[in-house]
Amino acid sequence: MKIAIIGSGSWATALAHVFAKSEHECVLIGRDLTSFDNQRHINVRYFPDIVLNERISFTTDMKSGLKDSDMILFCIPSSVMRSKAKEVASLLDHKVMILSATKGLDCDTFEPLSNVLKEELPSQYVESVVSIIGPSFAEEVIQDKVTAIVAVSSNEEAAIKVQKAFSCETFRIYTNDDEIGCQIGAALKNVIAIAGGAIYGLGEGENAKAALVTRGLHEIIRLGVALGGKVETFYGLTGIGDLLLTCSSPKSRNFYLGLQIGQKDDANDVLKANKKTVEGVVTCKYAKALADKLGISMPILNGVYSVLFEGQKPSQMVHETMVRKLKSEH
């Protein structure tokens, strides 16, 4: 099977590594020729010390990369998902399975990214759309450390096909049909992870983290269910699993950004200096607009928004969260 992967970052490369282990041919489609060495099979920018499987190659030519592909995986920032989908749509000439490994919401409509792919890609060429998401750090996947994620699709047959194609002894895939719940959970946990990093940066401890994860999950469920997600989904890998991982490790870009913001007790300089894609920043903006529109109370989300976009100090945000009107946990 040939898989064309739109993107050549760390997560795209790690997934290519997993796919190649199952004897699939993988073509990473990126923008910078110098970022990958095709002769040595090395991603120079992200994994310079790891020689990849010979079934993995790289190109900057979208048309040749897509040629004869059986599956197309989108592994790019959420902000460019729609534009890349339009580009792929103009080149598709045969039926393929579409995969998404991007966590976030559409920047225009605030909808799950699988919806964007369904809207922009010609239906006559799309077998189905499946999201592959869950708690996973790229550097652990590429080192063959045990990982479990979820293949999410309203088409159960398609999700099972992806599950069987890519599961191996170190990479286990479950299936789920709750497209909204899984994608909302995977997107919003990045916002909570920024808060988690900020709390650590301010010098708070494990008690604060436990409170944040618990109340953060409560907020995610509140919004996710309002949008049509299933409550039980948020207690699975794309909910509490993803949340626990990203809220407790500097390997998470979102946690690390929050950590820096907390240490400085200010976001402005950190955001200006940041050059990496941190999905939680843009997701925070879109999710707040969505929550406001639906009239849903999300104090942690609002607090992160105030720090990122309104200049509030993280220490003040934490204080205001703690002195809010006392209430029942439920």
SULHUGI-V864395 format. One record per helix or strand of 2 or more residues. SS is the DSSP state (alpha for helix, beta for strand). FROM is the first residue (numbers start at 1). TO is the last residue. If there is no record, write none. Layout:
ss: (SS;SS)
from: (FROM;FROM)
to: (TO;TO)
//
This chain:
ss: (beta;alpha;beta;alpha;beta;beta;beta;alpha;beta;alpha;beta;alpha;alpha;beta;alpha;beta;alpha;beta;alpha;alpha;alpha;alpha;alpha;alpha;alpha;alpha;alpha)
from: (2;10;25;33;36;42;56;62;71;78;96;113;123;126;138;147;156;171;179;206;231;237;253;268;279;299;314)
to: (7;21;29;35;37;43;59;66;74;91;100;120;125;133;141;152;166;176;201;226;235;246;264;273;294;309;322)
//
